Amino acid sequence: DGDSIRAKLNARNVLPVIPMRKSRKKRIGVDRSLYRLRNLVERCFNKLKNARRVATRYDKTMESFLGFIDITSIRLWLRHLST
């Protein structure tokens, strides 16, 4: 939640969706619905990285790596459907 990070994002025309620290003196609003979506995507990446093969990139070709990401995504989706 630094001003330098926010300035870099604004220079690239990116809307920063970073919640501020409680100790921050200058209050900056955050789009909560956009933050929820960002958090959902980050959690999905974290679950994908739990597959050791995805996290360490053992596959030599991009096609086999993306194929394994597809397989892992389908496995996560099926697990989500069963709950």
PDB file of N, CA, C and O in Angstrom:
ATOM      1  N   ASP A   1       0.838  -1.186   0.000  1.00  0.00           N
ATOM      2  CA  ASP A   1       0.000   0.000   0.000  1.00  0.00           C
ATOM      3  C   ASP A   1       0.884   1.250   0.000  1.00  0.00           C
ATOM      4  O   ASP A   1       0.602   2.203   0.727  1.00  0.00           O
ATOM      5  N   GLY A   2       1.917   1.257  -0.782  1.00  0.00           N
ATOM      6  CA  GLY A   2       2.784   2.422  -0.827  1.00  0.00           C
ATOM      7  C   GLY A   2       2.370   3.389  -1.926  1.00  0.00           C
ATOM      8  O   GLY A   2       1.788   2.996  -2.937  1.00  0.00           O
ATOM      9  N   ASP A   3       2.682   4.658  -1.706  1.00  0.00           N
ATOM     10  CA  ASP A   3       2.370   5.662  -2.718  1.00  0.00           C
ATOM     11  C   ASP A   3       3.152   5.431  -4.006  1.00  0.00           C
ATOM     12  O   ASP A   3       2.660   5.732  -5.094  1.00  0.00           O
ATOM     13  N   SER A   4       4.363   4.900  -3.891  1.00  0.00           N
ATOM     14  CA  SER A   4       5.160   4.659  -5.095  1.00  0.00           C
ATOM     15  C   SER A   4       4.529   3.563  -5.957  1.00  0.00           C
ATOM     16  O   SER A   4       4.543   3.650  -7.185  1.00  0.00           O
ATOM     17  N   ILE A   5       3.980   2.539  -5.313  1.00  0.00           N
ATOM     18  CA  ILE A   5       3.313   1.469  -6.061  1.00  0.00           C
ATOM     19  C   ILE A   5       2.072   2.015  -6.750  1.00  0.00           C
ATOM     20  O   ILE A   5       1.823   1.714  -7.918  1.00  0.00           O
ATOM     21  N   ARG A   6       1.305   2.805  -6.042  1.00  0.00           N
ATOM     22  CA  ARG A   6       0.102   3.405  -6.634  1.00  0.00           C
ATOM     23  C   ARG A   6       0.455   4.342  -7.785  1.00  0.00           C
ATOM     24  O   ARG A   6      -0.261   4.383  -8.786  1.00  0.00           O
ATOM     25  N   ALA A   7       1.544   5.094  -7.659  1.00  0.00           N
ATOM     26  CA  ALA A   7       1.954   6.006  -8.730  1.00  0.00           C
ATOM     27  C   ALA A   7       2.371   5.231  -9.981  1.00  0.00           C
ATOM     28  O   ALA A   7       2.049   5.629 -11.101  1.00  0.00           O
ATOM     29  N   LYS A   8       3.093   4.116  -9.784  1.00  0.00           N
ATOM     30  CA  LYS A   8       3.499   3.297 -10.928  1.00  0.00           C
ATOM     31  C   LYS A   8       2.291   2.699 -11.632  1.00  0.00           C
ATOM     32  O   LYS A   8       2.241   2.656 -12.861  1.00  0.00           O
ATOM     33  N   LEU A   9       1.317   2.239 -10.853  1.00  0.00           N
ATOM     34  CA  LEU A   9       0.108   1.677 -11.459  1.00  0.00           C
ATOM     35  C   LEU A   9      -0.680   2.740 -12.204  1.00  0.00           C
ATOM     36  O   LEU A   9      -1.176   2.490 -13.302  1.00  0.00           O
ATOM     37  N   ASN A  10      -0.799   3.920 -11.619  1.00  0.00           N
ATOM     38  CA  ASN A  10      -1.512   5.012 -12.291  1.00  0.00           C
ATOM     39  C   ASN A  10      -0.802   5.455 -13.560  1.00  0.00           C
ATOM     40  O   ASN A  10      -1.461   5.837 -14.527  1.00  0.00           O
ATOM     41  N   ALA A  11       0.527   5.414 -13.579  1.00  0.00           N
ATOM     42  CA  ALA A  11       1.283   5.783 -14.778  1.00  0.00           C
ATOM     43  C   ALA A  11       1.021   4.802 -15.916  1.00  0.00           C
ATOM     44  O   ALA A  11       1.111   5.167 -17.088  1.00  0.00           O
ATOM     45  N   ARG A  12       0.698   3.556 -15.570  1.00  0.00           N
ATOM     46  CA  ARG A  12       0.399   2.532 -16.577  1.00  0.00           C
ATOM     47  C   ARG A  12      -1.092   2.425 -16.858  1.00  0.00           C
ATOM     48  O   ARG A  12      -1.537   1.484 -17.515  1.00  0.00           O
ATOM     49  N   ASN A  13      -1.872   3.394 -16.357  1.00  0.00           N
ATOM     50  CA  ASN A  13      -3.329   3.420 -16.521  1.00  0.00           C
ATOM     51  C   ASN A  13      -3.991   2.175 -15.941  1.00  0.00           C
ATOM     52  O   ASN A  13      -4.919   1.622 -16.531  1.00  0.00           O
ATOM     53  N   VAL A  14      -3.506   1.739 -14.777  1.00  0.00           N
ATOM     54  CA  VAL A  14      -4.068   0.593 -14.070  1.00  0.00           C
ATOM     55  C   VAL A  14      -4.725   1.110 -12.801  1.00  0.00           C
ATOM     56  O   VAL A  14      -4.128   1.881 -12.050  1.00  0.00           O
ATOM     57  N   LEU A  15      -5.959   0.677 -12.568  1.00  0.00           N
ATOM     58  CA  LEU A  15      -6.656   1.066 -11.355  1.00  0.00           C
ATOM     59  C   LEU A  15      -6.143   0.223 -10.193  1.00  0.00           C
ATOM     60  O   LEU A  15      -6.345  -0.991 -10.191  1.00  0.00           O
ATOM     61  N   PRO A  16      -5.486   0.827  -9.206  1.00  0.00           N
ATOM     62  CA  PRO A  16      -4.997   0.039  -8.070  1.00  0.00           C
ATOM     63  C   PRO A  16      -6.147  -0.425  -7.194  1.00  0.00           C
ATOM     64  O   PRO A  16      -6.966   0.381  -6.752  1.00  0.00           O
ATOM     65  N   VAL A  17      -6.204  -1.716  -6.946  1.00  0.00           N
ATOM     66  CA  VAL A  17      -7.232  -2.308  -6.083  1.00  0.00           C
ATOM     67  C   VAL A  17      -6.505  -2.906  -4.886  1.00  0.00           C
ATOM     68  O   VAL A  17      -6.525  -4.117  -4.663  1.00  0.00           O
ATOM     69  N   ILE A  18      -5.866  -2.030  -4.126  1.00  0.00           N
ATOM     70  CA  ILE A  18      -5.077  -2.436  -2.972  1.00  0.00           C
ATOM     71  C   ILE A  18      -5.723  -1.823  -1.735  1.00  0.00           C
ATOM     72  O   ILE A  18      -5.827  -0.600  -1.639  1.00  0.00           O
ATOM     73  N   PRO A  19      -6.156  -2.646  -0.792  1.00  0.00           N
ATOM     74  CA  PRO A  19      -6.721  -2.051   0.420  1.00  0.00           C
ATOM     75  C   PRO A  19      -5.630  -1.340   1.217  1.00  0.00           C
ATOM     76  O   PRO A  19      -4.486  -1.790   1.273  1.00  0.00           O
ATOM     77  N   MET A  20      -6.008  -0.231   1.825  1.00  0.00           N
ATOM     78  CA  MET A  20      -5.006   0.553   2.558  1.00  0.00           C
ATOM     79  C   MET A  20      -4.793  -0.007   3.957  1.00  0.00           C
ATOM     80  O   MET A  20      -5.654  -0.687   4.515  1.00  0.00           O
ATOM     81  N   ARG A  21      -3.633   0.295   4.501  1.00  0.00           N
ATOM     82  CA  ARG A  21      -3.331  -0.102   5.875  1.00  0.00           C
ATOM     83  C   ARG A  21      -4.126   0.770   6.836  1.00  0.00           C
ATOM     84  O   ARG A  21      -4.525   1.886   6.502  1.00  0.00           O
ATOM     85  N   LYS A  22      -4.342   0.252   8.007  1.00  0.00           N
ATOM     86  CA  LYS A  22      -5.092   1.013   9.003  1.00  0.00           C
ATOM     87  C   LYS A  22      -4.316   2.234   9.471  1.00  0.00           C
ATOM     88  O   LYS A  22      -4.910   3.228   9.889  1.00  0.00           O
ATOM     89  N   SER A  23      -2.993   2.164   9.404  1.00  0.00           N
ATOM     90  CA  SER A  23      -2.168   3.259   9.901  1.00  0.00           C
ATOM     91  C   SER A  23      -1.983   4.371   8.874  1.00  0.00           C
ATOM     92  O   SER A  23      -1.324   5.369   9.165  1.00  0.00           O
ATOM     93  N   ARG A  24      -2.548   4.222   7.685  1.00  0.00           N
ATOM     94  CA  ARG A  24      -2.384   5.220   6.625  1.00  0.00           C
ATOM     95  C   ARG A  24      -3.158   6.490   6.982  1.00  0.00           C
ATOM     96  O   ARG A  24      -4.331   6.426   7.351  1.00  0.00           O
ATOM     97  N   LYS A  25      -2.505   7.629   6.872  1.00  0.00           N
ATOM     98  CA  LYS A  25      -3.139   8.893   7.237  1.00  0.00           C
ATOM     99  C   LYS A  25      -4.048   9.401   6.123  1.00  0.00           C
ATOM    100  O   LYS A  25      -5.151   9.879   6.388  1.00  0.00           O
ATOM    101  N   LYS A  26      -3.584   9.298   4.872  1.00  0.00           N
ATOM    102  CA  LYS A  26      -4.394   9.729   3.739  1.00  0.00           C
ATOM    103  C   LYS A  26      -5.287   8.560   3.317  1.00  0.00           C
ATOM    104  O   LYS A  26      -4.790   7.529   2.863  1.00  0.00           O
ATOM    105  N   ARG A  27      -6.595   8.720   3.465  1.00  0.00           N
ATOM    106  CA  ARG A  27      -7.541   7.648   3.166  1.00  0.00           C
ATOM    107  C   ARG A  27      -7.801   7.579   1.664  1.00  0.00           C
ATOM    108  O   ARG A  27      -8.034   8.599   1.015  1.00  0.00           O
ATOM    109  N   ILE A  28      -7.756   6.368   1.124  1.00  0.00           N
ATOM    110  CA  ILE A  28      -7.991   6.132  -0.297  1.00  0.00           C
ATOM    111  C   ILE A  28      -9.040   5.039  -0.409  1.00  0.00           C
ATOM    112  O   ILE A  28      -8.917   3.980   0.206  1.00  0.00           O
ATOM    113  N   GLY A  29     -10.072   5.304  -1.200  1.00  0.00           N
ATOM    114  CA  GLY A  29     -11.154   4.343  -1.349  1.00  0.00           C
ATOM    115  C   GLY A  29     -10.756   3.166  -2.235  1.00  0.00           C
ATOM    116  O   GLY A  29      -9.876   3.284  -3.087  1.00  0.00           O
ATOM    117  N   VAL A  30     -11.416   2.033  -2.021  1.00  0.00           N
ATOM    118  CA  VAL A  30     -11.162   0.816  -2.789  1.00  0.00           C
ATOM    119  C   VAL A  30     -12.502   0.291  -3.288  1.00  0.00           C
ATOM    120  O   VAL A  30     -13.480   0.255  -2.541  1.00  0.00           O
ATOM    121  N   ASP A  31     -12.541  -0.110  -4.540  1.00  0.00           N
ATOM    122  CA  ASP A  31     -13.741  -0.729  -5.101  1.00  0.00           C
ATOM    123  C   ASP A  31     -13.831  -2.150  -4.558  1.00  0.00           C
ATOM    124  O   ASP A  31     -13.104  -3.034  -5.011  1.00  0.00           O
ATOM    125  N   ARG A  32     -14.707  -2.374  -3.602  1.00  0.00           N
ATOM    126  CA  ARG A  32     -14.779  -3.660  -2.906  1.00  0.00           C
ATOM    127  C   ARG A  32     -15.192  -4.802  -3.829  1.00  0.00           C
ATOM    128  O   ARG A  32     -14.679  -5.913  -3.692  1.00  0.00           O
ATOM    129  N   SER A  33     -16.107  -4.556  -4.763  1.00  0.00           N
ATOM    130  CA  SER A  33     -16.524  -5.640  -5.658  1.00  0.00           C
ATOM    131  C   SER A  33     -15.367  -6.054  -6.569  1.00  0.00           C
ATOM    132  O   SER A  33     -15.185  -7.241  -6.838  1.00  0.00           O
ATOM    133  N   LEU A  34     -14.597  -5.094  -7.036  1.00  0.00           N
ATOM    134  CA  LEU A  34     -13.424  -5.406  -7.861  1.00  0.00           C
ATOM    135  C   LEU A  34     -12.351  -6.113  -7.040  1.00  0.00           C
ATOM    136  O   LEU A  34     -11.664  -7.001  -7.545  1.00  0.00           O
ATOM    137  N   TYR A  35     -12.207  -5.719  -5.769  1.00  0.00           N
ATOM    138  CA  TYR A  35     -11.239  -6.374  -4.894  1.00  0.00           C
ATOM    139  C   TYR A  35     -11.628  -7.825  -4.637  1.00  0.00           C
ATOM    140  O   TYR A  35     -10.758  -8.693  -4.573  1.00  0.00           O
ATOM    141  N   ARG A  36     -12.928  -8.102  -4.488  1.00  0.00           N
ATOM    142  CA  ARG A  36     -13.385  -9.481  -4.291  1.00  0.00           C
ATOM    143  C   ARG A  36     -13.037 -10.345  -5.499  1.00  0.00           C
ATOM    144  O   ARG A  36     -12.607 -11.488  -5.347  1.00  0.00           O
ATOM    145  N   LEU A  37     -13.224  -9.796  -6.701  1.00  0.00           N
ATOM    146  CA  LEU A  37     -12.879 -10.548  -7.915  1.00  0.00           C
ATOM    147  C   LEU A  37     -11.373 -10.798  -7.997  1.00  0.00           C
ATOM    148  O   LEU A  37     -10.941 -11.888  -8.373  1.00  0.00           O
ATOM    149  N   ARG A  38     -10.581  -9.795  -7.647  1.00  0.00           N
ATOM    150  CA  ARG A  38      -9.129  -9.943  -7.655  1.00  0.00           C
ATOM    151  C   ARG A  38      -8.700 -11.021  -6.659  1.00  0.00           C
ATOM    152  O   ARG A  38      -7.835 -11.845  -6.954  1.00  0.00           O
ATOM    153  N   ASN A  39      -9.309 -11.003  -5.492  1.00  0.00           N
ATOM    154  CA  ASN A  39      -8.998 -11.983  -4.465  1.00  0.00           C
ATOM    155  C   ASN A  39      -9.365 -13.391  -4.936  1.00  0.00           C
ATOM    156  O   ASN A  39      -8.635 -14.346  -4.667  1.00  0.00           O
ATOM    157  N   LEU A  40     -10.487 -13.520  -5.633  1.00  0.00           N
ATOM    158  CA  LEU A  40     -10.917 -14.811  -6.156  1.00  0.00           C
ATOM    159  C   LEU A  40      -9.905 -15.361  -7.160  1.00  0.00           C
ATOM    160  O   LEU A  40      -9.586 -16.549  -7.141  1.00  0.00           O
ATOM    161  N   VAL A  41      -9.406 -14.491  -8.032  1.00  0.00           N
ATOM    162  CA  VAL A  41      -8.409 -14.913  -9.024  1.00  0.00           C
ATOM    163  C   VAL A  41      -7.108 -15.312  -8.341  1.00  0.00           C
ATOM    164  O   VAL A  41      -6.492 -16.310  -8.715  1.00  0.00           O
ATOM    165  N   GLU A  42      -6.688 -14.549  -7.352  1.00  0.00           N
ATOM    166  CA  GLU A  42      -5.449 -14.874  -6.639  1.00  0.00           C
ATOM    167  C   GLU A  42      -5.560 -16.205  -5.901  1.00  0.00           C
ATOM    168  O   GLU A  42      -4.598 -16.971  -5.855  1.00  0.00           O
ATOM    169  N   ARG A  43      -6.729 -16.484  -5.324  1.00  0.00           N
ATOM    170  CA  ARG A  43      -6.913 -17.765  -4.645  1.00  0.00           C
ATOM    171  C   ARG A  43      -6.903 -18.920  -5.638  1.00  0.00           C
ATOM    172  O   ARG A  43      -6.420 -20.009  -5.327  1.00  0.00           O
ATOM    173  N   CYS A  44      -7.441 -18.679  -6.838  1.00  0.00           N
ATOM    174  CA  CYS A  44      -7.417 -19.717  -7.871  1.00  0.00           C
ATOM    175  C   CYS A  44      -5.973 -20.023  -8.276  1.00  0.00           C
ATOM    176  O   CYS A  44      -5.604 -21.190  -8.408  1.00  0.00           O
ATOM    177  N   PHE A  45      -5.156 -18.990  -8.473  1.00  0.00           N
ATOM    178  CA  PHE A  45      -3.748 -19.212  -8.797  1.00  0.00           C
ATOM    179  C   PHE A  45      -3.037 -19.958  -7.681  1.00  0.00           C
ATOM    180  O   PHE A  45      -2.198 -20.819  -7.949  1.00  0.00           O
ATOM    181  N   ASN A  46      -3.361 -19.641  -6.439  1.00  0.00           N
ATOM    182  CA  ASN A  46      -2.747 -20.323  -5.310  1.00  0.00           C
ATOM    183  C   ASN A  46      -3.105 -21.807  -5.314  1.00  0.00           C
ATOM    184  O   ASN A  46      -2.251 -22.652  -5.044  1.00  0.00           O
ATOM    185  N   LYS A  47      -4.365 -22.127  -5.619  1.00  0.00           N
ATOM    186  CA  LYS A  47      -4.764 -23.524  -5.678  1.00  0.00           C
ATOM    187  C   LYS A  47      -4.089 -24.247  -6.839  1.00  0.00           C
ATOM    188  O   LYS A  47      -3.745 -25.423  -6.727  1.00  0.00           O
ATOM    189  N   LEU A  48      -3.901 -23.541  -7.956  1.00  0.00           N
ATOM    190  CA  LEU A  48      -3.193 -24.155  -9.083  1.00  0.00           C
ATOM    191  C   LEU A  48      -1.739 -24.439  -8.731  1.00  0.00           C
ATOM    192  O   LEU A  48      -1.174 -25.446  -9.157  1.00  0.00           O
ATOM    193  N   LYS A  49      -1.139 -23.548  -7.952  1.00  0.00           N
ATOM    194  CA  LYS A  49       0.261 -23.734  -7.584  1.00  0.00           C
ATOM    195  C   LYS A  49       0.464 -24.844  -6.561  1.00  0.00           C
ATOM    196  O   LYS A  49       1.590 -25.287  -6.340  1.00  0.00           O
ATOM    197  N   ASN A  50      -0.624 -25.294  -5.936  1.00  0.00           N
ATOM    198  CA  ASN A  50      -0.504 -26.424  -5.021  1.00  0.00           C
ATOM    199  C   ASN A  50      -0.136 -27.701  -5.761  1.00  0.00           C
ATOM    200  O   ASN A  50       0.423 -28.627  -5.173  1.00  0.00           O
ATOM    201  N   ALA A  51      -0.449 -27.746  -7.045  1.00  0.00           N
ATOM    202  CA  ALA A  51       0.000 -28.869  -7.864  1.00  0.00           C
ATOM    203  C   ALA A  51       1.493 -28.654  -8.109  1.00  0.00           C
ATOM    204  O   ALA A  51       1.883 -27.675  -8.746  1.00  0.00           O
ATOM    205  N   ARG A  52       2.304 -29.537  -7.621  1.00  0.00           N
ATOM    206  CA  ARG A  52       3.755 -29.361  -7.655  1.00  0.00           C
ATOM    207  C   ARG A  52       4.275 -29.186  -9.080  1.00  0.00           C
ATOM    208  O   ARG A  52       5.204 -28.416  -9.325  1.00  0.00           O
ATOM    209  N   ARG A  53       3.666 -29.906 -10.007  1.00  0.00           N
ATOM    210  CA  ARG A  53       4.119 -29.846 -11.394  1.00  0.00           C
ATOM    211  C   ARG A  53       3.890 -28.459 -11.995  1.00  0.00           C
ATOM    212  O   ARG A  53       4.680 -28.010 -12.826  1.00  0.00           O
ATOM    213  N   VAL A  54       2.822 -27.779 -11.586  1.00  0.00           N
ATOM    214  CA  VAL A  54       2.558 -26.430 -12.081  1.00  0.00           C
ATOM    215  C   VAL A  54       3.520 -25.442 -11.436  1.00  0.00           C
ATOM    216  O   VAL A  54       4.061 -24.570 -12.115  1.00  0.00           O
ATOM    217  N   ALA A  55       3.735 -25.570 -10.145  1.00  0.00           N
ATOM    218  CA  ALA A  55       4.576 -24.616  -9.420  1.00  0.00           C
ATOM    219  C   ALA A  55       6.027 -24.664  -9.867  1.00  0.00           C
ATOM    220  O   ALA A  55       6.697 -23.632  -9.900  1.00  0.00           O
ATOM    221  N   THR A  56       6.524 -25.853 -10.213  1.00  0.00           N
ATOM    222  CA  THR A  56       7.943 -25.973 -10.552  1.00  0.00           C
ATOM    223  C   THR A  56       8.215 -26.008 -12.049  1.00  0.00           C
ATOM    224  O   THR A  56       9.374 -25.979 -12.461  1.00  0.00           O
ATOM    225  N   ARG A  57       7.172 -26.069 -12.872  1.00  0.00           N
ATOM    226  CA  ARG A  57       7.289 -26.077 -14.329  1.00  0.00           C
ATOM    227  C   ARG A  57       8.235 -27.164 -14.820  1.00  0.00           C
ATOM    228  O   ARG A  57       9.220 -26.880 -15.501  1.00  0.00           O
ATOM    229  N   TYR A  58       7.930 -28.403 -14.471  1.00  0.00           N
ATOM    230  CA  TYR A  58       8.725 -29.533 -14.933  1.00  0.00           C
ATOM    231  C   TYR A  58       8.600 -29.755 -16.434  1.00  0.00           C
ATOM    232  O   TYR A  58       9.521 -30.279 -17.060  1.00  0.00           O
ATOM    233  N   ASP A  59       7.472 -29.363 -17.015  1.00  0.00           N
ATOM    234  CA  ASP A  59       7.236 -29.598 -18.437  1.00  0.00           C
ATOM    235  C   ASP A  59       8.156 -28.733 -19.279  1.00  0.00           C
ATOM    236  O   ASP A  59       8.389 -27.564 -18.969  1.00  0.00           O
ATOM    237  N   LYS A  60       8.679 -29.323 -20.354  1.00  0.00           N
ATOM    238  CA  LYS A  60       9.635 -28.597 -21.192  1.00  0.00           C
ATOM    239  C   LYS A  60       8.947 -27.729 -22.233  1.00  0.00           C
ATOM    240  O   LYS A  60       9.468 -26.679 -22.610  1.00  0.00           O
ATOM    241  N   THR A  61       7.785 -28.158 -22.700  1.00  0.00           N
ATOM    242  CA  THR A  61       7.107 -27.384 -23.737  1.00  0.00           C
ATOM    243  C   THR A  61       5.922 -26.626 -23.153  1.00  0.00           C
ATOM    244  O   THR A  61       5.331 -27.034 -22.153  1.00  0.00           O
ATOM    245  N   MET A  62       5.592 -25.521 -23.795  1.00  0.00           N
ATOM    246  CA  MET A  62       4.474 -24.703 -23.343  1.00  0.00           C
ATOM    247  C   MET A  62       3.150 -25.457 -23.485  1.00  0.00           C
ATOM    248  O   MET A  62       2.251 -25.297 -22.659  1.00  0.00           O
ATOM    249  N   GLU A  63       3.032 -26.274 -24.526  1.00  0.00           N
ATOM    250  CA  GLU A  63       1.784 -27.007 -24.749  1.00  0.00           C
ATOM    251  C   GLU A  63       1.509 -27.996 -23.613  1.00  0.00           C
ATOM    252  O   GLU A  63       0.381 -28.091 -23.129  1.00  0.00           O
ATOM    253  N   SER A  64       2.532 -28.724 -23.192  1.00  0.00           N
ATOM    254  CA  SER A  64       2.311 -29.695 -22.123  1.00  0.00           C
ATOM    255  C   SER A  64       2.068 -28.983 -20.785  1.00  0.00           C
ATOM    256  O   SER A  64       1.297 -29.472 -19.960  1.00  0.00           O
ATOM    257  N   PHE A  65       2.713 -27.845 -20.566  1.00  0.00           N
ATOM    258  CA  PHE A  65       2.488 -27.077 -19.337  1.00  0.00           C
ATOM    259  C   PHE A  65       1.051 -26.556 -19.292  1.00  0.00           C
ATOM    260  O   PHE A  65       0.377 -26.685 -18.271  1.00  0.00           O
ATOM    261  N   LEU A  66       0.584 -25.971 -20.392  1.00  0.00           N
ATOM    262  CA  LEU A  66      -0.782 -25.464 -20.431  1.00  0.00           C
ATOM    263  C   LEU A  66      -1.799 -26.600 -20.340  1.00  0.00           C
ATOM    264  O   LEU A  66      -2.873 -26.435 -19.761  1.00  0.00           O
ATOM    265  N   GLY A  67      -1.456 -27.747 -20.914  1.00  0.00           N
ATOM    266  CA  GLY A  67      -2.329 -28.909 -20.795  1.00  0.00           C
ATOM    267  C   GLY A  67      -2.478 -29.351 -19.356  1.00  0.00           C
ATOM    268  O   GLY A  67      -3.574 -29.704 -18.920  1.00  0.00           O
ATOM    269  N   PHE A  68      -1.375 -29.335 -18.609  1.00  0.00           N
ATOM    270  CA  PHE A  68      -1.456 -29.725 -17.208  1.00  0.00           C
ATOM    271  C   PHE A  68      -2.218 -28.690 -16.388  1.00  0.00           C
ATOM    272  O   PHE A  68      -2.906 -29.042 -15.430  1.00  0.00           O
ATOM    273  N   ILE A  69      -2.102 -27.412 -16.757  1.00  0.00           N
ATOM    274  CA  ILE A  69      -2.902 -26.384 -16.084  1.00  0.00           C
ATOM    275  C   ILE A  69      -4.386 -26.639 -16.346  1.00  0.00           C
ATOM    276  O   ILE A  69      -5.209 -26.488 -15.442  1.00  0.00           O
ATOM    277  N   ASP A  70      -4.734 -27.028 -17.582  1.00  0.00           N
ATOM    278  CA  ASP A  70      -6.123 -27.367 -17.893  1.00  0.00           C
ATOM    279  C   ASP A  70      -6.607 -28.534 -17.041  1.00  0.00           C
ATOM    280  O   ASP A  70      -7.701 -28.487 -16.479  1.00  0.00           O
ATOM    281  N   ILE A  71      -5.794 -29.572 -16.947  1.00  0.00           N
ATOM    282  CA  ILE A  71      -6.173 -30.743 -16.157  1.00  0.00           C
ATOM    283  C   ILE A  71      -6.357 -30.364 -14.689  1.00  0.00           C
ATOM    284  O   ILE A  71      -7.318 -30.797 -14.053  1.00  0.00           O
ATOM    285  N   THR A  72      -5.460 -29.575 -14.157  1.00  0.00           N
ATOM    286  CA  THR A  72      -5.554 -29.156 -12.761  1.00  0.00           C
ATOM    287  C   THR A  72      -6.784 -28.277 -12.541  1.00  0.00           C
ATOM    288  O   THR A  72      -7.458 -28.389 -11.517  1.00  0.00           O
ATOM    289  N   SER A  73      -7.073 -27.401 -13.507  1.00  0.00           N
ATOM    290  CA  SER A  73      -8.253 -26.539 -13.394  1.00  0.00           C
ATOM    291  C   SER A  73      -9.534 -27.356 -13.395  1.00  0.00           C
ATOM    292  O   SER A  73     -10.458 -27.081 -12.629  1.00  0.00           O
ATOM    293  N   ILE A  74      -9.584 -28.363 -14.260  1.00  0.00           N
ATOM    294  CA  ILE A  74     -10.766 -29.228 -14.314  1.00  0.00           C
ATOM    295  C   ILE A  74     -10.921 -29.981 -12.994  1.00  0.00           C
ATOM    296  O   ILE A  74     -12.032 -30.133 -12.485  1.00  0.00           O
ATOM    297  N   ARG A  75      -9.810 -30.447 -12.448  1.00  0.00           N
ATOM    298  CA  ARG A  75      -9.859 -31.149 -11.163  1.00  0.00           C
ATOM    299  C   ARG A  75     -10.391 -30.241 -10.050  1.00  0.00           C
ATOM    300  O   ARG A  75     -11.193 -30.671  -9.221  1.00  0.00           O
ATOM    301  N   LEU A  76      -9.939 -28.980 -10.036  1.00  0.00           N
ATOM    302  CA  LEU A  76     -10.432 -28.030  -9.035  1.00  0.00           C
ATOM    303  C   LEU A  76     -11.915 -27.740  -9.241  1.00  0.00           C
ATOM    304  O   LEU A  76     -12.675 -27.637  -8.278  1.00  0.00           O
ATOM    305  N   TRP A  77     -12.323 -27.609 -10.503  1.00  0.00           N
ATOM    306  CA  TRP A  77     -13.719 -27.323 -10.810  1.00  0.00           C
ATOM    307  C   TRP A  77     -14.617 -28.481 -10.363  1.00  0.00           C
ATOM    308  O   TRP A  77     -15.679 -28.259  -9.782  1.00  0.00           O
ATOM    309  N   LEU A  78     -14.181 -29.728 -10.641  1.00  0.00           N
ATOM    310  CA  LEU A  78     -14.973 -30.873 -10.221  1.00  0.00           C
ATOM    311  C   LEU A  78     -15.051 -30.969  -8.696  1.00  0.00           C
ATOM    312  O   LEU A  78     -16.090 -31.329  -8.143  1.00  0.00           O
ATOM    313  N   ARG A  79     -13.960 -30.647  -8.034  1.00  0.00           N
ATOM    314  CA  ARG A  79     -13.975 -30.647  -6.566  1.00  0.00           C
ATOM    315  C   ARG A  79     -14.937 -29.596  -6.039  1.00  0.00           C
ATOM    316  O   ARG A  79     -15.623 -29.814  -5.040  1.00  0.00           O
ATOM    317  N   HIS A  80     -14.985 -28.449  -6.719  1.00  0.00           N
ATOM    318  CA  HIS A  80     -15.903 -27.375  -6.320  1.00  0.00           C
ATOM    319  C   HIS A  80     -17.359 -27.805  -6.534  1.00  0.00           C
ATOM    320  O   HIS A  80     -18.225 -27.482  -5.721  1.00  0.00           O
ATOM    321  N   LEU A  81     -17.628 -28.527  -7.616  1.00  0.00           N
ATOM    322  CA  LEU A  81     -18.999 -28.967  -7.893  1.00  0.00           C
ATOM    323  C   LEU A  81     -19.492 -29.999  -6.887  1.00  0.00           C
ATOM    324  O   LEU A  81     -20.682 -30.056  -6.579  1.00  0.00           O
ATOM    325  N   SER A  82     -18.584 -30.804  -6.383  1.00  0.00           N
ATOM    326  CA  SER A  82     -18.986 -31.869  -5.463  1.00  0.00           C
ATOM    327  C   SER A  82     -19.253 -31.360  -4.049  1.00  0.00           C
ATOM    328  O   SER A  82     -19.824 -32.084  -3.233  1.00  0.00           O
ATOM    329  N   THR A  83     -18.850 -30.128  -3.747  1.00  0.00           N
ATOM    330  CA  THR A  83     -19.085 -29.608  -2.400  1.00  0.00           C
ATOM    331  C   THR A  83     -20.376 -28.850  -2.302  1.00  0.00           C
ATOM    332  O   THR A  83     -20.718 -28.350  -1.230  1.00  0.00           O
TER     333      THR A  83
END
